[in-house]
Amino acid sequence: MVHFTSEEKAAITNVWSKINVEEAGGEALSRLLVVYPWTQRFFDNFGNLSSSSAIMGNPKVKAHGKKVLTSFGDAIKNMDNLKGTFAKLSELHCDKLHVDPENFKLLGNVLVIILASHFGKEFTSDVQAAWQKLVAGVANALAHKYH
Amino acid sequence: MVHFTAEEKAAVASLWAKVNVDVAGGEILGRLLVVYPWTQRFFDNFGNLSSETAIMGNPKVKAHGKKVLTSFGNAVKHMDDLKGTFSQLSELHCDRLHVDPENFKLLGNMILIVLATQFGREFTPQMQAAWQKLTTAVANALTFKYH
């Protein structure tokens, strides 16, 4: 089980409290679809994903991005029990959505990059390390129920 | 062989022109050592790497970071022949330095994150995609001579 120190938790929650989940969620999912275009295959019914502007402006992408990042907020409230928190979502992503768990790491990377671009110098290496640990923990938790 | 479009090359070059290689190099290598602590094993003779502050302030880290990022500048100048450009460095990293090539991807991630902190909104998804493609290709080129 991943253990977060109190400094790591503080660094994470401090950044999280300043995030606009709606905006950041849309940006995270859009960047995933632009930077790793094969991920678009999971969103066939999202309409126009034909260019990066289309993706960044697509309302379904924004809405789903917000949903995904809101769910990520659960991770932050339950850092000591990520596997339990994401058990059902893990089953869903395996059994129904058929998502290769490698993609969870890619989304984690994209999220870290968005935080870096939003927070600049404030996103120090310590803060980055805490967030990388969290996104890796979430990716592992989401992969945990795969069979 | 990786092919970069004219837009991708322009995106990479425009950002690269504004990078302070001295400062960014040290930041990138420092973050690698902080966020992925096992990488410290390659830098035994660098002195004090005992804390985030020590690492980010360590003069050997800064100097070597500058060297690494300067070398990366060759990638930007030779985007059409990365394997040729990094052939000797690839042999060096395999035969003499014994670096697991997975670490090249980690360094690539750090480059993106430092660019994101430095350029904020200017580090658009298209920019990220172009730079992601470049860092992945450099990682592959550095791995190419491994045996």
Chai-1 contact restraints between the chains, C-beta under 6 A:
chainA,res_idxA,chainB,res_idxB,connection_type,confidence,min_distance_angstrom,max_distance_angstrom,comment,restraint_id
A,R31,B,P125,contact,1.0,0.0,6.0,A-B,restraint_1
A,V34,B,P125,contact,1.0,0.0,6.0,A-B,restraint_2
A,V34,B,A129,contact,1.0,0.0,6.0,A-B,restraint_3
A,V35,B,Q128,contact,1.0,0.0,6.0,A-B,restraint_4
A,V35,B,A129,contact,1.0,0.0,6.0,A-B,restraint_5
A,V35,B,Q132,contact,1.0,0.0,6.0,A-B,restraint_6
A,S52,B,P125,contact,1.0,0.0,6.0,A-B,restraint_7
A,S52,B,Q126,contact,1.0,0.0,6.0,A-B,restraint_8
A,I113,B,L112,contact,1.0,0.0,6.0,A-B,restraint_9
A,I113,B,A116,contact,1.0,0.0,6.0,A-B,restraint_10
A,A116,B,I113,contact,1.0,0.0,6.0,A-B,restraint_11
A,A116,B,A116,contact,1.0,0.0,6.0,A-B,restraint_12
A,A116,B,T117,contact,1.0,0.0,6.0,A-B,restraint_13
A,S117,B,A116,contact,1.0,0.0,6.0,A-B,restraint_14
A,S117,B,G120,contact,1.0,0.0,6.0,A-B,restraint_15
A,S117,B,F123,contact,1.0,0.0,6.0,A-B,restraint_16
A,G120,B,T117,contact,1.0,0.0,6.0,A-B,restraint_17
A,G120,B,G120,contact,1.0,0.0,6.0,A-B,restraint_18
A,F123,B,T117,contact,1.0,0.0,6.0,A-B,restraint_19
A,S125,B,R31,contact,1.0,0.0,6.0,A-B,restraint_20
A,S125,B,V34,contact,1.0,0.0,6.0,A-B,restraint_21
A,S125,B,E52,contact,1.0,0.0,6.0,A-B,restraint_22
A,D126,B,E52,contact,1.0,0.0,6.0,A-B,restraint_23
A,Q128,B,V35,contact,1.0,0.0,6.0,A-B,restraint_24
A,A129,B,V34,contact,1.0,0.0,6.0,A-B,restraint_25
A,A129,B,V35,contact,1.0,0.0,6.0,A-B,restraint_26
A,Q132,B,V35,contact,1.0,0.0,6.0,A-B,restraint_27
